[in-house]
Amino acid sequence: MLYMVECDFSDPTLVQAWNDYYTERKLDEVLAVPGFRTSQRFKAVTPMLAPYLAIHSVDSLEVLTGSAYKGGGGGSFDARFQPCIIHWHRNLFAGLDRAPAVGLDEFLAVSDASPEAVAGSGIDFVWLEAAGLDRSVPRRGIARIDAATAQRLVASRPTTFNVFAPLMAQRVERADKPR
């Protein structure tokens, strides 16, 4: 299952510190939780309400509702940053066991439109179905794309697709973590 967290950060003077914290300490905490397998963060290449996206591979909804996650800071951030996190949505999607690792020279295309709306785009989306948490969208398509395809999507269909650049390489669970 894929756990996707979308948000914006309202304080430009703290955004670099927040990104450093999230990419390092926060993801260390998350990946230490049994049932979290991978994590990767992205930022939209065009302006949008929630330009930051984190995608985590998790075993089940129970991973997100269990004491290991909640006790390890799951669902919240360092008190210094929490008030600045806005337009926050958390969705759990079924359809993939593991998130695709998007290379630093690649992009992630995301569409919350119907599969019919993206037909003819030339992109091989994997369609995910909402399975828990906010369920702010009923389905979501995701696909790894190259730079030329990203430019084409941004220019030709900005309301149908969001294009995200990775902020980091995908991180995987620690090998010594208890299962």
Secondary structure, DSSP 8 states (H G I E B T S, - for coil): -EEEEEEEE--TTTHHHHHHHIIIIIHHHHHTSTTEEEEEEEEESS--SS-EEEEEEES-HHHHHSHHHHHTTTT---TTTGGGEEEEEEEEEES-SS-----TT-EEEEE-S-GGGGTTS----EEEEEEEET--SSEEEEEEE-HHHHHHHHHH-TTT-EEEEESS--EE--TTS--
